Each structure stands twice: as structure tokens, then as C-alpha cells.
Amino acid sequence: DDGPWLLLIELLRLTGRAREHEEACLAYSLTYEVSPPSAPLVPARRADATPPPGHLLLPVDIRSPVEDLLELLHSASREAPAIVLDGRRLQRIEFGAAASMLAGILRVANGKPVEWRDTPFLVSTLLQLVGGADTLRITHRQP
């Protein structure tokens, strides 16, 4: 029964304990081998009107299929020397979408350096678990 896990996760979310919430979500995901419950909303920061080439502001939630997001990334990074994925709004990646997202990003990058910035701890842990630890530079979001 996952009721106690979900209760703990919701209590941590409601009390604003971001680090503990992410850790509980990670433990829940690993225990039940499912995507974690939705994360708390993070106040949005002002985004620049025109991001530099290769810079993509990621959505709040990434779910399968990821082809539309990868096409957007491909369009944004054609002429850029590197790819920067801005995770300031990102809260979660569906477990099933993580591997296809990583494979697609590496395909779009075609040898260019890829950096995930301001990534939630839970998301970066998932990306590392599905094989991105050796290929991506990931910067965690500060709770």
C-alpha cells in the first residue's frame, strides 16, 4: 500500500520542504518503479524575450511522447555551439519519458556539449539513473 508514502509526500509539499519532498518522491519512485506524484509549483521567474541560440526553457512537466519537445530543441540549437536546457520551471519528467528524452537530446546535440541548468534534484537523479550521468552536465536547483 502506497498510502503512507503519498501522505508523507503531500505533507512535505504543503509545508514547503522542497529538499525533503524531492527525496521522498525519489524514494517512492524507486520503491514502486513509477513516476513520482506532481511536485509543488515553483514561482516562475521572468524569462528573457529572446533566448540565445541553443537555449531552451523546459516546460513544467515532460511526458511521453517527447518528439515535439525534441523538435523544438532541434530548431533552437541548429546554429548554436552548445545546448543549454533551462529547468527553472521544470518540476518532473515522467519515468517512461526520461530515456527517450535523453536519447533524443544526444541525437539532436550531435556531439555538441549539453548542459541542464537549474534542474530539480529529483529530475537530475532520474536522468543520471537512466544513463545521462556520463553524457550530460547537470546543475541542481537550490531548494
N, CA, C and O atoms as CSV, one atom per row, in Angstrom:
chain,resi,resn,atom,element,x,y,z
A,1,ASP,N,N,0.846,-1.176,0.000
A,1,ASP,CA,C,0.000,0.000,0.000
A,1,ASP,C,C,0.898,1.248,0.000
A,1,ASP,O,O,1.782,1.387,0.846
A,2,ASP,N,N,0.662,2.140,-0.948
A,2,ASP,CA,C,1.499,3.339,-1.047
A,2,ASP,C,C,0.878,4.561,-0.371
A,2,ASP,O,O,1.386,5.672,-0.517
A,3,GLY,N,N,-0.217,4.364,0.366
A,3,GLY,CA,C,-0.889,5.476,1.039
A,3,GLY,C,C,0.006,6.272,1.966
A,3,GLY,O,O,0.002,7.501,1.899
A,4,PRO,N,N,0.783,5.616,2.841
A,4,PRO,CA,C,1.675,6.384,3.723
A,4,PRO,C,C,2.713,7.205,2.954
A,4,PRO,O,O,3.026,8.331,3.341
A,5,TRP,N,N,3.246,6.643,1.866
A,5,TRP,CA,C,4.209,7.383,1.044
A,5,TRP,C,C,3.555,8.651,0.488
A,5,TRP,O,O,4.109,9.746,0.585
A,6,LEU,N,N,2.369,8.479,-0.094
A,6,LEU,CA,C,1.691,9.621,-0.713
A,6,LEU,C,C,1.326,10.680,0.329
A,6,LEU,O,O,1.386,11.877,0.049
A,7,LEU,N,N,0.950,10.236,1.526
A,7,LEU,CA,C,0.647,11.183,2.598
A,7,LEU,C,C,1.903,11.968,2.991
A,7,LEU,O,O,1.854,13.189,3.136
A,8,LEU,N,N,3.020,11.266,3.162
A,8,LEU,CA,C,4.273,11.937,3.502
A,8,LEU,C,C,4.664,12.952,2.422
A,8,LEU,O,O,5.042,14.083,2.726
A,9,ILE,N,N,4.568,12.534,1.174
A,9,ILE,CA,C,4.929,13.427,0.063
A,9,ILE,C,C,4.047,14.664,0.053
A,9,ILE,O,O,4.541,15.772,-0.154
A,10,GLU,N,N,2.739,14.491,0.277
A,10,GLU,CA,C,1.817,15.630,0.281
A,10,GLU,C,C,2.083,16.548,1.470
A,10,GLU,O,O,2.030,17.770,1.325
A,11,LEU,N,N,2.367,15.987,2.634
A,11,LEU,CA,C,2.673,16.820,3.803
A,11,LEU,C,C,3.947,17.636,3.590
A,11,LEU,O,O,4.007,18.809,3.958
A,12,LEU,N,N,4.953,17.019,3.001
A,12,LEU,CA,C,6.190,17.753,2.718
A,12,LEU,C,C,5.946,18.853,1.695
A,12,LEU,O,O,6.525,19.935,1.794
A,13,ARG,N,N,5.095,18.582,0.716
A,13,ARG,CA,C,4.764,19.586,-0.299
A,13,ARG,C,C,4.035,20.759,0.340
A,13,ARG,O,O,4.359,21.917,0.074
A,14,LEU,N,N,3.049,20.460,1.183
A,14,LEU,CA,C,2.245,21.511,1.801
A,14,LEU,C,C,3.040,22.369,2.779
A,14,LEU,O,O,2.730,23.546,2.961
A,15,THR,N,N,4.049,21.800,3.402
A,15,THR,CA,C,4.861,22.562,4.347
A,15,THR,C,C,6.028,23.275,3.676
A,15,THR,O,O,6.792,23.975,4.340
A,16,GLY,N,N,6.174,23.100,2.350
A,16,GLY,CA,C,7.205,23.818,1.612
A,16,GLY,C,C,8.607,23.293,1.815
A,16,GLY,O,O,9.574,24.019,1.582
A,17,ARG,N,N,8.744,22.053,2.242
A,17,ARG,CA,C,10.067,21.463,2.475
A,17,ARG,C,C,10.526,20.794,1.181
A,17,ARG,O,O,10.392,19.581,1.017
A,18,ALA,N,N,11.065,21.595,0.270
A,18,ALA,CA,C,11.378,21.159,-1.093
A,18,ALA,C,C,12.392,20.020,-1.133
A,18,ALA,O,O,12.178,19.037,-1.843
A,19,ARG,N,N,13.469,20.127,-0.403
A,19,ARG,CA,C,14.523,19.102,-0.449
A,19,ARG,C,C,13.978,17.757,0.049
A,19,ARG,O,O,14.179,16.726,-0.592
A,20,GLU,N,N,13.287,17.776,1.194
A,20,GLU,CA,C,12.726,16.543,1.742
A,20,GLU,C,C,11.654,15.977,0.807
A,20,GLU,O,O,11.525,14.761,0.661
A,21,HIS,N,N,10.886,16.875,0.176
A,21,HIS,CA,C,9.852,16.442,-0.773
A,21,HIS,C,C,10.480,15.703,-1.946
A,21,HIS,O,O,10.008,14.634,-2.334
A,22,GLU,N,N,11.533,16.265,-2.506
A,22,GLU,CA,C,12.200,15.616,-3.638
A,22,GLU,C,C,12.795,14.271,-3.238
A,22,GLU,O,O,12.722,13.311,-4.005
A,23,GLU,N,N,13.379,14.193,-2.052
A,23,GLU,CA,C,13.956,12.932,-1.589
A,23,GLU,C,C,12.878,11.875,-1.378
A,23,GLU,O,O,13.082,10.712,-1.727
A,24,ALA,N,N,11.736,12.258,-0.812
A,24,ALA,CA,C,10.631,11.318,-0.617
A,24,ALA,C,C,10.069,10.862,-1.966
A,24,ALA,O,O,9.731,9.690,-2.134
A,25,CYS,N,N,9.969,11.779,-2.918
A,25,CYS,CA,C,9.497,11.414,-4.257
A,25,CYS,C,C,10.463,10.429,-4.924
A,25,CYS,O,O,10.038,9.478,-5.580
A,26,LEU,N,N,11.739,10.665,-4.753
A,26,LEU,CA,C,12.739,9.767,-5.323
A,26,LEU,C,C,12.622,8.374,-4.700
A,26,LEU,O,O,12.630,7.371,-5.414
A,27,ALA,N,N,12.514,8.312,-3.390
A,27,ALA,CA,C,12.376,7.018,-2.710
A,27,ALA,C,C,11.093,6.307,-3.145
A,27,ALA,O,O,11.095,5.095,-3.360
A,28,TYR,N,N,10.007,7.057,-3.274
A,28,TYR,CA,C,8.734,6.489,-3.728
A,28,TYR,C,C,8.876,5.923,-5.144
A,28,TYR,O,O,8.424,4.812,-5.424
A,29,SER,N,N,9.504,6.692,-6.029
A,29,SER,CA,C,9.684,6.265,-7.422
A,29,SER,C,C,10.515,5.001,-7.515
A,29,SER,O,O,10.188,4.096,-8.281
A,30,LEU,N,N,11.582,4.933,-6.744
A,30,LEU,CA,C,12.437,3.751,-6.771
A,30,LEU,C,C,11.751,2.544,-6.140
A,30,LEU,O,O,11.933,1.419,-6.603
A,31,THR,N,N,10.974,2.763,-5.100
A,31,THR,CA,C,10.286,1.659,-4.417
A,31,THR,C,C,9.214,1.035,-5.300
A,31,THR,O,O,9.128,-0.189,-5.407
A,32,TYR,N,N,8.398,1.873,-5.935
A,32,TYR,CA,C,7.263,1.377,-6.713
A,32,TYR,C,C,7.513,1.360,-8.221
A,32,TYR,O,O,6.657,0.912,-8.983
A,33,GLU,N,N,8.683,1.847,-8.658
A,33,GLU,CA,C,9.070,1.888,-10.067
A,33,GLU,C,C,8.019,2.594,-10.925
A,33,GLU,O,O,7.605,2.093,-11.971
A,34,VAL,N,N,7.603,3.764,-10.456
A,34,VAL,CA,C,6.642,4.605,-11.159
A,34,VAL,C,C,7.123,6.046,-11.097
A,34,VAL,O,O,8.046,6.374,-10.351
A,35,SER,N,N,6.488,6.903,-11.889
A,35,SER,CA,C,6.791,8.327,-11.807
A,35,SER,C,C,6.283,8.868,-10.481
A,35,SER,O,O,5.275,8.386,-9.963
A,36,PRO,N,N,6.968,9.868,-9.920
A,36,PRO,CA,C,6.529,10.423,-8.639
A,36,PRO,C,C,5.267,11.260,-8.814
A,36,PRO,O,O,4.936,11.654,-9.933
A,37,PRO,N,N,4.564,11.533,-7.725
A,37,PRO,CA,C,3.420,12.447,-7.809
A,37,PRO,C,C,3.900,13.830,-8.233
A,37,PRO,O,O,5.090,14.133,-8.150
A,38,SER,N,N,2.986,14.652,-8.679
A,38,SER,CA,C,3.344,16.000,-9.118
A,38,SER,C,C,4.046,16.765,-8.013
A,38,SER,O,O,3.700,16.652,-6.837
A,39,ALA,N,N,5.041,17.545,-8.414
A,39,ALA,CA,C,5.824,18.336,-7.469
A,39,ALA,C,C,5.128,19.672,-7.208
A,39,ALA,O,O,4.251,20.069,-7.975
A,40,PRO,N,N,5.510,20.374,-6.130
A,40,PRO,CA,C,4.907,21.679,-5.850
A,40,PRO,C,C,5.295,22.697,-6.914
A,40,PRO,O,O,6.348,22.602,-7.544
A,41,LEU,N,N,4.425,23.657,-7.090
A,41,LEU,CA,C,4.711,24.709,-8.062
A,41,LEU,C,C,5.849,25.579,-7.560
A,41,LEU,O,O,5.925,25.906,-6.376
A,42,VAL,N,N,6.717,25.943,-8.464
A,42,VAL,CA,C,7.836,26.832,-8.155
A,42,VAL,C,C,7.497,28.183,-8.770
A,42,VAL,O,O,7.134,28.243,-9.944
A,43,PRO,N,N,7.606,29.255,-8.017
A,43,PRO,CA,C,7.301,30.561,-8.596
A,43,PRO,C,C,8.112,30.798,-9.864
A,43,PRO,O,O,9.328,30.610,-9.885
A,44,ALA,N,N,7.422,31.212,-10.910
A,44,ALA,CA,C,8.084,31.430,-12.194
A,44,ALA,C,C,8.922,32.705,-12.148
A,44,ALA,O,O,8.517,33.714,-11.573
A,45,ARG,N,N,10.081,32.637,-12.758
A,45,ARG,CA,C,10.935,33.818,-12.909
A,45,ARG,C,C,10.654,34.428,-14.265
A,45,ARG,O,O,10.153,33.762,-15.171
A,46,ARG,N,N,10.980,35.698,-14.393
A,46,ARG,CA,C,10.803,36.342,-15.693
A,46,ARG,C,C,11.761,35.751,-16.692
A,46,ARG,O,O,12.961,35.649,-16.435
A,47,ALA,N,N,11.228,35.359,-17.843
A,47,ALA,CA,C,12.065,34.809,-18.913
A,47,ALA,C,C,12.415,35.917,-19.888
A,47,ALA,O,O,11.601,36.802,-20.153
A,48,ASP,N,N,13.613,35.869,-20.416
A,48,ASP,CA,C,14.012,36.839,-21.427
A,48,ASP,C,C,13.152,36.661,-22.661
A,48,ASP,O,O,12.720,35.549,-22.964
A,49,ALA,N,N,12.897,37.754,-23.380
A,49,ALA,CA,C,12.044,37.699,-24.563
A,49,ALA,C,C,12.673,36.841,-25.655
A,49,ALA,O,O,11.972,36.074,-26.316
A,50,THR,N,N,13.972,36.959,-25.851
A,50,THR,CA,C,14.628,36.170,-26.894
A,50,THR,C,C,15.814,35.421,-26.284
A,50,THR,O,O,16.864,36.008,-26.023
A,51,PRO,N,N,15.631,34.128,-26.063
A,51,PRO,CA,C,16.749,33.358,-25.507
A,51,PRO,C,C,17.869,33.231,-26.526
A,51,PRO,O,O,17.611,33.284,-27.728
A,52,PRO,N,N,19.092,33.065,-26.080
A,52,PRO,CA,C,20.204,32.907,-27.017
A,52,PRO,C,C,20.077,31.590,-27.786
A,52,PRO,O,O,19.368,30.689,-27.337
A,53,PRO,N,N,20.748,31.460,-28.931
A,53,PRO,CA,C,20.671,30.220,-29.701
A,53,PRO,C,C,21.122,29.021,-28.868
A,53,PRO,O,O,22.114,29.091,-28.143
A,54,GLY,N,N,20.384,27.934,-28.983
A,54,GLY,CA,C,20.716,26.726,-28.259
A,54,GLY,C,C,20.181,26.679,-26.849
A,54,GLY,O,O,20.387,25.694,-26.139
A,55,HIS,N,N,19.489,27.737,-26.428
A,55,HIS,CA,C,18.950,27.840,-25.078
A,55,HIS,C,C,17.454,27.521,-25.132
A,55,HIS,O,O,16.701,28.194,-25.836
A,56,LEU,N,N,17.020,26.488,-24.385
A,56,LEU,CA,C,15.615,26.091,-24.392
A,56,LEU,C,C,15.075,26.067,-22.970
A,56,LEU,O,O,15.622,25.386,-22.103
A,57,LEU,N,N,13.995,26.816,-22.733
A,57,LEU,CA,C,13.317,26.816,-21.445
A,57,LEU,C,C,12.381,25.609,-21.429
A,57,LEU,O,O,11.433,25.546,-22.211
A,58,LEU,N,N,12.644,24.662,-20.546
A,58,LEU,CA,C,11.863,23.426,-20.492
A,58,LEU,C,C,10.504,23.666,-19.849
A,58,LEU,O,O,10.356,24.565,-19.021
A,59,PRO,N,N,9.502,22.859,-20.231
A,59,PRO,CA,C,8.172,23.006,-19.624
A,59,PRO,C,C,8.157,22.508,-18.177
A,59,PRO,O,O,9.145,21.954,-17.696
A,60,VAL,N,N,7.054,22.705,-17.503
A,60,VAL,CA,C,6.896,22.292,-16.117
A,60,VAL,C,C,6.956,20.776,-15.986
A,60,VAL,O,O,7.561,20.253,-15.051
A,61,ASP,N,N,6.333,20.077,-16.917
A,61,ASP,CA,C,6.201,18.627,-16.839
A,61,ASP,C,C,6.544,18.027,-18.208
A,61,ASP,O,O,6.008,18.468,-19.224
A,62,ILE,N,N,7.421,17.038,-18.242
A,62,ILE,CA,C,7.770,16.370,-19.500
A,62,ILE,C,C,7.202,14.967,-19.450
A,62,ILE,O,O,7.523,14.180,-18.560
A,63,ARG,N,N,6.346,14.663,-20.427
A,63,ARG,CA,C,5.694,13.358,-20.517
A,63,ARG,C,C,5.894,12.789,-21.916
A,63,ARG,O,O,6.228,13.511,-22.855
A,64,SER,N,N,5.684,11.484,-22.035
A,64,SER,CA,C,5.743,10.846,-23.350
A,64,SER,C,C,4.510,11.259,-24.146
A,64,SER,O,O,3.440,11.438,-23.565
A,65,PRO,N,N,4.633,11.409,-25.427
A,65,PRO,CA,C,5.820,11.366,-26.269
A,65,PRO,C,C,6.588,12.685,-26.198
A,65,PRO,O,O,6.001,13.733,-25.931
A,66,VAL,N,N,7.886,12.635,-26.435
A,66,VAL,CA,C,8.750,13.808,-26.300
A,66,VAL,C,C,9.182,14.377,-27.652
A,66,VAL,O,O,10.005,15.291,-27.699
A,67,GLU,N,N,8.643,13.851,-28.739
A,67,GLU,CA,C,9.092,14.269,-30.067
A,67,GLU,C,C,8.882,15.756,-30.336
A,67,GLU,O,O,9.736,16.391,-30.955
A,68,ASP,N,N,7.757,16.328,-29.882
A,68,ASP,CA,C,7.514,17.761,-30.106
A,68,ASP,C,C,8.555,18.620,-29.390
A,68,ASP,O,O,9.042,19.606,-29.944
A,69,LEU,N,N,8.888,18.244,-28.171
A,69,LEU,CA,C,9.905,18.980,-27.417
A,69,LEU,C,C,11.278,18.846,-28.077
A,69,LEU,O,O,12.037,19.813,-28.135
A,70,LEU,N,N,11.593,17.651,-28.574
A,70,LEU,CA,C,12.875,17.444,-29.260
A,70,LEU,C,C,12.944,18.239,-30.559
A,70,LEU,O,O,14.009,18.740,-30.918
A,71,GLU,N,N,11.831,18.361,-31.263
A,71,GLU,CA,C,11.804,19.166,-32.492
A,71,GLU,C,C,12.029,20.641,-32.164
A,71,GLU,O,O,12.741,21.340,-32.885
A,72,LEU,N,N,11.427,21.103,-31.086
A,72,LEU,CA,C,11.644,22.478,-30.638
A,72,LEU,C,C,13.108,22.701,-30.280
A,72,LEU,O,O,13.682,23.737,-30.617
A,73,LEU,N,N,13.706,21.740,-29.603
A,73,LEU,CA,C,15.126,21.812,-29.252
A,73,LEU,C,C,15.995,21.827,-30.500
A,73,LEU,O,O,16.963,22.583,-30.582
A,74,HIS,N,N,15.649,21.002,-31.458
A,74,HIS,CA,C,16.415,20.951,-32.712
A,74,HIS,C,C,16.360,22.301,-33.429
A,74,HIS,O,O,17.377,22.778,-33.933
A,75,SER,N,N,15.193,22.908,-33.474
A,75,SER,CA,C,15.051,24.226,-34.109
A,75,SER,C,C,15.860,25.296,-33.377
A,75,SER,O,O,16.470,26.159,-34.009
A,76,ALA,N,N,15.864,25.236,-32.050
A,76,ALA,CA,C,16.556,26.250,-31.249
A,76,ALA,C,C,18.071,26.092,-31.278
A,76,ALA,O,O,18.796,27.047,-31.000
A,77,SER,N,N,18.560,24.901,-31.611
A,77,SER,CA,C,20.000,24.657,-31.470
A,77,SER,C,C,20.737,24.415,-32.780
A,77,SER,O,O,21.905,24.027,-32.757
A,78,ARG,N,N,20.094,24.629,-33.913
A,78,ARG,CA,C,20.747,24.352,-35.202
A,78,ARG,C,C,22.087,25.054,-35.358
A,78,ARG,O,O,23.066,24.434,-35.773
A,79,GLU,N,N,22.143,26.332,-35.032
A,79,GLU,CA,C,23.355,27.136,-35.247
A,79,GLU,C,C,24.167,27.351,-33.975
A,79,GLU,O,O,25.209,28.005,-34.002
A,80,ALA,N,N,23.692,26.803,-32.868
A,80,ALA,CA,C,24.361,27.049,-31.584
A,80,ALA,C,C,25.548,26.106,-31.395
A,80,ALA,O,O,25.498,24.952,-31.822
A,81,PRO,N,N,26.610,26.589,-30.759
A,81,PRO,CA,C,27.769,25.732,-30.499
A,81,PRO,C,C,27.536,24.757,-29.348
A,81,PRO,O,O,28.234,23.749,-29.238
A,82,ALA,N,N,26.548,25.054,-28.481
A,82,ALA,CA,C,26.238,24.198,-27.337
A,82,ALA,C,C,24.736,24.276,-27.074
A,82,ALA,O,O,24.060,25.187,-27.551
A,83,ILE,N,N,24.225,23.321,-26.317
A,83,ILE,CA,C,22.809,23.287,-25.971
A,83,ILE,C,C,22.674,23.491,-24.473
A,83,ILE,O,O,23.334,22.819,-23.680
A,84,VAL,N,N,21.802,24.434,-24.089
A,84,VAL,CA,C,21.521,24.697,-22.681
A,84,VAL,C,C,20.034,24.463,-22.462
A,84,VAL,O,O,19.190,25.105,-23.089
A,85,LEU,N,N,19.725,23.532,-21.561
A,85,LEU,CA,C,18.341,23.227,-21.204
A,85,LEU,C,C,18.051,23.871,-19.861
A,85,LEU,O,O,18.585,23.449,-18.835
A,86,ASP,N,N,17.210,24.888,-19.866
A,86,ASP,CA,C,16.905,25.672,-18.671
A,86,ASP,C,C,15.730,25.023,-17.937
A,86,ASP,O,O,14.604,25.015,-18.435
A,87,GLY,N,N,16.003,24.480,-16.752
A,87,GLY,CA,C,14.985,23.779,-15.991
A,87,GLY,C,C,14.369,24.581,-14.875
A,87,GLY,O,O,13.867,24.002,-13.911
A,88,ARG,N,N,14.391,25.915,-14.972
A,88,ARG,CA,C,13.859,26.728,-13.866
A,88,ARG,C,C,12.381,26.482,-13.625
A,88,ARG,O,O,11.915,26.617,-12.493
A,89,ARG,N,N,11.617,26.116,-14.680
A,89,ARG,CA,C,10.195,25.801,-14.497
A,89,ARG,C,C,9.960,24.303,-14.329
A,89,ARG,O,O,8.910,23.893,-13.833
A,90,LEU,N,N,10.911,23.499,-14.731
A,90,LEU,CA,C,10.751,22.049,-14.731
A,90,LEU,C,C,10.545,21.510,-13.322
A,90,LEU,O,O,11.274,21.858,-12.393
A,91,GLN,N,N,9.537,20.653,-13.182
A,91,GLN,CA,C,9.267,20.047,-11.887
A,91,GLN,C,C,9.422,18.534,-11.934
A,91,GLN,O,O,9.827,17.927,-10.942
A,92,ARG,N,N,9.107,17.912,-13.068
A,92,ARG,CA,C,9.243,16.467,-13.149
A,92,ARG,C,C,9.334,15.994,-14.586
A,92,ARG,O,O,8.877,16.659,-15.515
A,93,ILE,N,N,9.932,14.833,-14.738
A,93,ILE,CA,C,9.949,14.122,-16.010
A,93,ILE,C,C,9.346,12.759,-15.731
A,93,ILE,O,O,9.748,12.065,-14.797
A,94,GLU,N,N,8.384,12.387,-16.548
A,94,GLU,CA,C,7.763,11.077,-16.397
A,94,GLU,C,C,8.837,10.007,-16.577
A,94,GLU,O,O,9.685,10.096,-17.465
A,95,PHE,N,N,8.779,8.989,-15.707
A,95,PHE,CA,C,9.794,7.939,-15.731
A,95,PHE,C,C,9.956,7.360,-17.132
A,95,PHE,O,O,11.081,7.163,-17.591
A,96,GLY,N,N,8.853,7.085,-17.813
A,96,GLY,CA,C,8.903,6.500,-19.151
A,96,GLY,C,C,9.448,7.436,-20.221
A,96,GLY,O,O,9.906,6.981,-21.268
A,97,ALA,N,N,9.402,8.737,-19.967
A,97,ALA,CA,C,9.880,9.706,-20.954
A,97,ALA,C,C,11.358,10.032,-20.796
A,97,ALA,O,O,11.960,10.594,-21.710
A,98,ALA,N,N,11.950,9.694,-19.667
A,98,ALA,CA,C,13.327,10.099,-19.379
A,98,ALA,C,C,14.334,9.503,-20.363
A,98,ALA,O,O,15.181,10.225,-20.888
A,99,ALA,N,N,14.252,8.197,-20.618
A,99,ALA,CA,C,15.222,7.560,-21.519
A,99,ALA,C,C,15.081,8.065,-22.939
A,99,ALA,O,O,16.085,8.337,-23.598
A,100,SER,N,N,13.842,8.198,-23.430
A,100,SER,CA,C,13.669,8.689,-24.802
A,100,SER,C,C,14.064,10.160,-24.912
A,100,SER,O,O,14.538,10.597,-25.960
A,101,MET,N,N,13.872,10.925,-23.839
A,101,MET,CA,C,14.299,12.327,-23.829
A,101,MET,C,C,15.827,12.417,-23.920
A,101,MET,O,O,16.359,13.199,-24.708
A,102,LEU,N,N,16.524,11.617,-23.116
A,102,LEU,CA,C,17.991,11.625,-23.151
A,102,LEU,C,C,18.520,11.201,-24.517
A,102,LEU,O,O,19.403,11.852,-25.075
A,103,ALA,N,N,17.984,10.118,-25.049
A,103,ALA,CA,C,18.439,9.638,-26.357
A,103,ALA,C,C,18.184,10.679,-27.436
A,103,ALA,O,O,19.035,10.909,-28.296
A,104,GLY,N,N,17.026,11.303,-27.394
A,104,GLY,CA,C,16.694,12.333,-28.383
A,104,GLY,C,C,17.583,13.562,-28.269
A,104,GLY,O,O,17.992,14.134,-29.280
A,105,ILE,N,N,17.883,13.971,-27.039
A,105,ILE,CA,C,18.746,15.140,-26.839
A,105,ILE,C,C,20.142,14.863,-27.380
A,105,ILE,O,O,20.730,15.710,-28.052
A,106,LEU,N,N,20.669,13.686,-27.090
A,106,LEU,CA,C,22.004,13.346,-27.594
A,106,LEU,C,C,22.017,13.261,-29.113
A,106,LEU,O,O,23.008,13.617,-29.750
A,107,ARG,N,N,20.923,12.792,-29.693
A,107,ARG,CA,C,20.818,12.737,-31.153
A,107,ARG,C,C,20.772,14.155,-31.744
A,107,ARG,O,O,21.450,14.441,-32.731
A,108,VAL,N,N,19.973,15.034,-31.138
A,108,VAL,CA,C,19.867,16.419,-31.609
A,108,VAL,C,C,21.193,17.149,-31.407
A,108,VAL,O,O,21.600,17.937,-32.260
A,109,ALA,N,N,21.867,16.893,-30.288
A,109,ALA,CA,C,23.129,17.575,-29.993
A,109,ALA,C,C,24.209,17.211,-30.993
A,109,ALA,O,O,25.025,18.057,-31.360
A,110,ASN,N,N,24.226,15.978,-31.433
A,110,ASN,CA,C,25.179,15.534,-32.450
A,110,ASN,C,C,26.614,15.949,-32.103
A,110,ASN,O,O,27.329,16.505,-32.937
A,111,GLY,N,N,27.026,15.666,-30.850
A,111,GLY,CA,C,28.390,15.963,-30.432
A,111,GLY,C,C,28.570,17.289,-29.724
A,111,GLY,O,O,29.624,17.520,-29.131
A,112,LYS,N,N,27.578,18.174,-29.764
A,112,LYS,CA,C,27.674,19.454,-29.059
A,112,LYS,C,C,27.552,19.203,-27.555
A,112,LYS,O,O,26.894,18.250,-27.137
A,113,PRO,N,N,28.180,20.051,-26.743
A,113,PRO,CA,C,28.001,19.909,-25.299
A,113,PRO,C,C,26.556,20.224,-24.899
A,113,PRO,O,O,25.937,21.129,-25.458
A,114,VAL,N,N,26.029,19.478,-23.938
A,114,VAL,CA,C,24.665,19.672,-23.442
A,114,VAL,C,C,24.737,19.955,-21.946
A,114,VAL,O,O,25.401,19.238,-21.197
A,115,GLU,N,N,24.045,21.008,-21.524
A,115,GLU,CA,C,24.027,21.367,-20.108
A,115,GLU,C,C,22.584,21.555,-19.644
A,115,GLU,O,O,21.814,22.292,-20.261
A,116,TRP,N,N,22.233,20.891,-18.569
A,116,TRP,CA,C,20.945,21.087,-17.908
A,116,TRP,C,C,21.193,22.059,-16.768
A,116,TRP,O,O,21.991,21.766,-15.878
A,117,ARG,N,N,20.526,23.216,-16.774
A,117,ARG,CA,C,20.712,24.214,-15.725
A,117,ARG,C,C,19.477,24.310,-14.839
A,117,ARG,O,O,18.349,24.122,-15.293
A,118,ASP,N,N,19.715,24.605,-13.574
A,118,ASP,CA,C,18.639,24.844,-12.609
A,118,ASP,C,C,17.650,23.677,-12.585
A,118,ASP,O,O,16.435,23.875,-12.594
A,119,THR,N,N,18.195,22.457,-12.553
A,119,THR,CA,C,17.397,21.243,-12.616
A,119,THR,C,C,17.021,20.776,-11.214
A,119,THR,O,O,17.871,20.776,-10.324
A,120,PRO,N,N,15.761,20.377,-10.997
A,120,PRO,CA,C,15.388,19.841,-9.690
A,120,PRO,C,C,16.207,18.587,-9.365
A,120,PRO,O,O,16.548,17.810,-10.258
A,121,PHE,N,N,16.511,18.403,-8.106
A,121,PHE,CA,C,17.319,17.279,-7.666
A,121,PHE,C,C,16.713,15.951,-8.103
A,121,PHE,O,O,17.435,15.066,-8.562
A,122,LEU,N,N,15.409,15.801,-7.968
A,122,LEU,CA,C,14.731,14.565,-8.344
A,122,LEU,C,C,14.889,14.275,-9.836
A,122,LEU,O,O,15.145,13.136,-10.226
A,123,VAL,N,N,14.739,15.295,-10.662
A,123,VAL,CA,C,14.880,15.122,-12.112
A,123,VAL,C,C,16.312,14.763,-12.478
A,123,VAL,O,O,16.533,13.867,-13.293
A,124,SER,N,N,17.279,15.442,-11.894
A,124,SER,CA,C,18.673,15.135,-12.231
A,124,SER,C,C,19.058,13.727,-11.786
A,124,SER,O,O,19.836,13.053,-12.461
A,125,THR,N,N,18.522,13.286,-10.663
A,125,THR,CA,C,18.786,11.922,-10.208
A,125,THR,C,C,18.206,10.912,-11.184
A,125,THR,O,O,18.862,9.925,-11.518
A,126,LEU,N,N,16.983,11.146,-11.643
A,126,LEU,CA,C,16.367,10.254,-12.626
A,126,LEU,C,C,17.184,10.220,-13.912
A,126,LEU,O,O,17.417,9.144,-14.463
A,127,LEU,N,N,17.619,11.372,-14.397
A,127,LEU,CA,C,18.406,11.424,-15.633
A,127,LEU,C,C,19.717,10.645,-15.479
A,127,LEU,O,O,20.146,9.955,-16.404
A,128,GLN,N,N,20.342,10.758,-14.322
A,128,GLN,CA,C,21.576,10.016,-14.085
A,128,GLN,C,C,21.309,8.518,-14.011
A,128,GLN,O,O,22.124,7.724,-14.481
A,129,LEU,N,N,20.188,8.124,-13.433
A,129,LEU,CA,C,19.853,6.704,-13.318
A,129,LEU,C,C,19.576,6.053,-14.671
A,129,LEU,O,O,19.892,4.881,-14.875
A,130,VAL,N,N,18.986,6.812,-15.591
A,130,VAL,CA,C,18.661,6.227,-16.892
A,130,VAL,C,C,19.788,6.386,-17.902
A,130,VAL,O,O,19.604,6.101,-19.086
A,131,GLY,N,N,20.943,6.836,-17.451
A,131,GLY,CA,C,22.108,6.806,-18.323
A,131,GLY,C,C,22.705,8.128,-18.725
A,131,GLY,O,O,23.576,8.156,-19.595
A,132,GLY,N,N,22.279,9.227,-18.134
A,132,GLY,CA,C,22.815,10.512,-18.534
A,132,GLY,C,C,23.981,11.009,-17.717
A,132,GLY,O,O,24.487,12.102,-17.974
A,133,ALA,N,N,24.422,10.243,-16.742
A,133,ALA,CA,C,25.486,10.706,-15.846
A,133,ALA,C,C,26.798,10.970,-16.577
A,133,ALA,O,O,27.529,11.895,-16.223
A,134,ASP,N,N,27.101,10.169,-17.590
A,134,ASP,CA,C,28.374,10.316,-18.294
A,134,ASP,C,C,28.308,11.279,-19.474
A,134,ASP,O,O,29.347,11.702,-19.981
A,135,THR,N,N,27.095,11.634,-19.923
A,135,THR,CA,C,26.981,12.410,-21.150
A,135,THR,C,C,26.489,13.824,-20.958
A,135,THR,O,O,26.635,14.645,-21.863
A,136,LEU,N,N,25.905,14.146,-19.799
A,136,LEU,CA,C,25.314,15.462,-19.595
A,136,LEU,C,C,25.935,16.180,-18.416
A,136,LEU,O,O,26.356,15.553,-17.444
A,137,ARG,N,N,25.989,17.484,-18.507
A,137,ARG,CA,C,26.398,18.312,-17.362
A,137,ARG,C,C,25.126,18.839,-16.736
A,137,ARG,O,O,24.366,19.564,-17.380
A,138,ILE,N,N,24.886,18.478,-15.473
A,138,ILE,CA,C,23.643,18.818,-14.797
A,138,ILE,C,C,23.932,19.695,-13.588
A,138,ILE,O,O,24.752,19.342,-12.740
A,139,THR,N,N,23.255,20.847,-13.509
A,139,THR,CA,C,23.358,21.755,-12.376
A,139,THR,C,C,22.052,21.701,-11.606
A,139,THR,O,O,20.987,21.945,-12.173
A,140,HIS,N,N,22.122,21.379,-10.303
A,140,HIS,CA,C,20.916,21.239,-9.482
A,140,HIS,C,C,20.340,22.586,-9.094
A,140,HIS,O,O,21.062,23.573,-8.951
A,141,ARG,N,N,19.029,22.609,-8.926
A,141,ARG,CA,C,18.338,23.778,-8.404
A,141,ARG,C,C,18.551,23.811,-6.901
A,141,ARG,O,O,18.517,22.769,-6.246
A,142,GLN,N,N,18.765,24.978,-6.358
A,142,GLN,CA,C,18.919,25.134,-4.912
A,142,GLN,C,C,17.536,25.178,-4.282
A,142,GLN,O,O,16.689,25.957,-4.720
A,143,PRO,N,N,17.283,24.342,-3.240
A,143,PRO,CA,C,15.954,24.350,-2.602
A,143,PRO,C,C,15.711,25.613,-1.816
A,143,PRO,O,O,14.645,25.775,-1.222
